[in-house]
Amino acid sequence: MSTRELKIPVEGGQMHVTVDGAGEPVLLVHGIFASGYCWRHVAARLASDYTVYTVDLLGFGKSDMPPDADYSQSAQARRIHQVIEHLQLTHVRLVGHSMGGEISVIAVRENPEPIQQLALISADGFRPPFKNWQRKLLSGTWMSWFVRHTFDEKWFRRTIGTIAQDKTLFTSDVIEQYVMPYRRSEFPHAMRKLALDREGGFTPDSCRAIELPTLLLWGDSDLIVPRRIGDTYHALWPHAAYKVCTHCGHLPMEENPAWLVEQLQLFFQEGREQAS
């Protein structure tokens, strides 16, 4: 079945959504400085059993990057629900990575009704908000220059060794796809606005009541969102399954997609069996 690409109207602009496969819905949400491209291996494997919706959050990938949009995590969570509503989806398996995991938690906290299961992969959360001087610094006009002159192939090659265990996975072709959105003229201002709008992580008490079937997946060598964050989630939700991928950093979808898909498929199948 061929891939479809959609532009869906949401608060502040249009979001790009890629659709693969057929069956019950799975919605994939990427993290910061990424796009739906990071899910390509996972989406291709899941599409044999599910309809996979891969989003580019507003400000990223092929989605709109309006200069005056609200780029807070709460606003992005509202847009996830607007995509779900526009597509008339129910019983969604929501899968979020890093910042996308944090956004997914907010989406579930605000309205769990259309969501059947939640899978968090190296999900951010519980961080303190920026101090006023940090917010002012990171959203200043100099940041446009910095992003425009720094976010390129050389920067990606330098930083990927911190993010992933095996940087040889990131060939020139892969790096090109990651950095392509950074070249858009709107991107630097969108990142300044993101820094201005970014909220502090939610508190444990604010999401303690989530009872949705949940899967927590982490890399054992994640330096970006360390396992202590996963431990905090698991302490809040003892009902959640918690699995760790060995020899893996912050990007299991790139570093070990076969393991990641296997864990998701087992989790989704359990949900099917419980629902029947």
C-alpha positions in Angstrom: 0.0 0.0 0.0 1.4 3.4 -1.0 2.3 6.2 1.4 -0.1 9.1 1.6 0.9 12.6 2.7 -1.7 14.9 4.2 -1.8 18.6 5.3 -4.1 18.9 8.3 -5.3 22.3 9.6 -4.6 22.8 13.3 -4.2 25.7 15.7 -1.6 28.1 14.1 -1.1 26.4 10.7 -1.0 23.1 9.0 0.6 19.9 10.1 2.2 17.4 7.7 1.1 13.8 8.3 2.3 10.7 6.5 0.0 7.7 6.4 1.1 4.1 5.8 -0.6 0.7 6.0 -4.1 -0.3 6.9 -5.8 -1.4 10.2 -6.2 0.1 13.6 -4.5 3.5 14.1 -1.0 4.1 15.5 0.1 7.7 15.8 3.9 8.5 16.0 5.1 11.8 17.6 8.8 12.8 17.2 11.0 14.8 19.5 12.8 18.1 19.3 15.0 18.9 16.3 13.6 15.9 14.6 10.7 15.1 12.3 8.5 12.2 11.3 11.5 11.0 9.2 13.0 9.5 12.4 10.1 6.9 12.5 10.6 5.6 8.9 11.9 2.1 10.0 9.3 1.7 12.6 6.4 2.9 10.4 7.4 0.6 7.6 7.3 -2.4 9.9 4.1 -1.5 11.8 2.3 -0.7 8.5 1.8 -4.4 7.8 -0.7 -4.6 10.7 -1.8 -1.0 11.4 -2.5 2.3 9.8 0.5 4.4 10.9 0.1 8.1 11.1 3.5 9.9 11.4 3.2 13.6 12.3 5.6 16.5 11.9 4.8 18.8 14.8 4.2 22.4 14.0 7.6 24.1 13.5 9.3 20.9 12.4 9.8 18.7 9.3 7.4 19.6 6.5 4.8 21.3 8.7 4.2 25.0 8.8 6.6 27.1 10.9 4.6 30.3 11.6 6.6 33.0 13.5 3.7 33.8 15.8 2.4 30.3 16.7 2.3 28.9 20.3 5.1 26.2 20.4 4.5 25.2 24.0 4.1 21.5 24.8 0.5 22.1 25.7 -0.2 23.7 22.3 1.4 20.8 20.5 -0.7 18.4 22.6 -3.8 20.2 21.5 -2.7 19.9 17.9 -2.3 16.1 18.3 -6.0 16.0 19.4 -6.9 18.2 16.4 -5.2 15.7 14.1 -7.0 12.8 15.7 -10.4 14.7 15.5 -9.8 15.7 11.8 -9.0 12.1 10.9 -11.9 10.8 13.0 -9.7 8.3 14.7 -10.6 6.2 17.8 -8.7 3.7 19.8 -5.4 5.3 18.9 -2.1 3.8 20.0 -0.2 7.0 20.7 3.6 6.7 20.6 5.9 9.6 21.6 9.6 10.0 21.6 11.6 12.5 23.8 9.7 15.9 23.7 7.0 14.0 21.7 6.6 11.7 24.6 6.1 14.6 27.0 3.6 16.1 24.5 1.8 12.7 24.3 1.5 12.6 28.1 -0.1 16.0 28.1 -2.5 14.9 25.4 -3.6 11.9 27.4 -3.8 13.9 30.6 -6.1 16.5 28.9 -8.3 14.0 27.0 -7.7 10.3 27.1 -11.0 9.4 25.4 -9.7 8.7 21.8 -6.5 7.0 23.0 -6.4 3.3 23.7 -2.7 2.8 24.6 0.3 5.0 25.3 3.9 4.1 24.5 6.7 6.5 25.6 10.2 6.1 24.2 12.9 8.0 26.1 10.2 10.5 27.0 11.1 13.9 28.4 9.3 15.3 31.5 9.6 16.7 35.0 12.2 19.3 34.0 12.1 22.7 35.7 11.0 25.6 33.5 13.5 28.0 32.0 14.5 30.9 34.2 13.6 34.3 32.9 17.2 35.0 31.8 17.4 31.7 30.1 14.2 32.2 28.2 15.3 35.7 27.2 18.7 34.5 26.1 17.4 31.6 24.0 14.7 33.5 22.3 16.8 36.5 21.5 17.6 37.7 18.0 21.1 36.3 18.1 19.5 32.8 18.2 18.3 33.2 14.6 21.9 33.8 13.5 23.1 30.9 15.7 20.5 28.4 14.4 21.1 29.5 10.8 24.8 29.1 11.0 25.1 26.1 13.3 22.3 23.6 12.4 23.9 21.9 9.5 25.6 18.6 8.5 28.8 19.3 10.4 26.9 20.1 13.6 24.8 17.0 13.3 27.9 14.8 12.8 29.5 16.4 15.9 26.5 15.9 18.2 25.2 12.5 17.1 27.9 10.7 19.0 26.4 12.1 22.2 22.8 11.2 21.2 23.3 7.7 19.7 25.7 4.8 20.6 26.5 4.0 17.0 27.0 7.1 14.9 27.9 5.0 11.8 24.2 4.4 11.3 23.9 8.0 10.3 25.1 8.0 6.7 25.2 11.2 4.6 21.8 10.4 3.1 20.3 10.0 6.6 21.9 13.2 7.9 20.7 15.1 4.9 17.1 14.2 5.7 17.5 15.2 9.3 19.0 18.6 8.5 16.8 19.5 5.5 14.1 21.2 7.6 16.8 23.3 9.3 17.4 25.0 6.0 13.9 26.5 5.8 14.0 30.2 6.2 11.3 30.0 8.9 13.1 27.5 11.1 15.3 29.9 13.1 12.5 32.1 14.2 10.3 29.1 15.0 13.1 27.8 17.3 13.3 31.2 19.0 9.6 31.1 19.6 9.8 27.5 20.9 12.4 28.7 23.5 10.1 31.5 24.5 7.0 29.3 24.8 8.6 26.2 26.3 6.9 25.2 29.5 8.5 23.4 32.5 7.9 19.7 32.7 4.7 18.6 34.3 4.8 17.6 38.0 4.4 14.0 39.1 1.1 14.8 40.8 -0.3 16.3 37.6 -0.1 13.0 35.7 -0.3 10.5 38.5 -3.9 9.7 37.8 -3.3 8.4 34.2 -4.4 4.8 34.1 -4.2 4.2 30.4 -2.3 1.0 29.4 1.3 2.3 29.1 4.6 1.0 27.8 7.9 2.7 28.7 11.0 2.0 26.5 14.4 3.4 27.1 18.0 3.0 25.9 20.4 1.9 28.6 22.9 4.6 27.6 20.6 7.5 27.0 22.5 10.7 27.9 19.7 13.1 26.7 16.8 11.8 28.7 18.4 9.5 31.3 16.8 6.5 32.7 16.0 8.2 36.0 13.2 10.0 34.0 11.9 6.6 33.0 12.2 5.4 36.6 10.1 8.4 37.7 7.4 7.5 35.1 7.4 3.9 36.3 7.1 4.9 39.9 4.0 7.0 39.0 2.5 4.2 36.9 3.4 0.9 38.4 0.9 -0.7 35.9 3.2 0.3 33.0 5.5 -2.2 31.4 9.1 -0.9 31.4 11.7 -2.3 29.0 15.3 -1.2 28.4 17.3 -1.7 25.2 21.0 -2.6 25.7 23.8 -0.7 23.9 21.3 2.0 22.9 21.3 5.8 23.3 18.5 8.2 22.9 17.2 7.0 19.4 16.0 3.4 19.6 14.1 3.9 16.4 17.4 4.5 14.6 19.7 2.3 16.7 17.5 -0.8 17.2 14.3 -0.5 15.3 13.7 -4.3 15.2 13.7 -4.4 19.1 11.5 -1.3 19.3 8.9 -2.7 16.8 8.9 -6.0 18.6 8.1 -4.3 21.9 5.4 -2.2 20.4 3.8 -5.1 18.6 3.7 -7.2 21.7 2.1 -4.2 23.6 -0.4 -3.5 20.9 -1.4 -7.2 20.8 -1.9 -7.3 24.5 -4.3 -4.3 24.1 -6.2 -6.2 21.4 -6.6 -9.2 23.5 -7.8 -7.2 26.5 -10.3 -5.4 24.4 -11.8 -8.5 22.9 
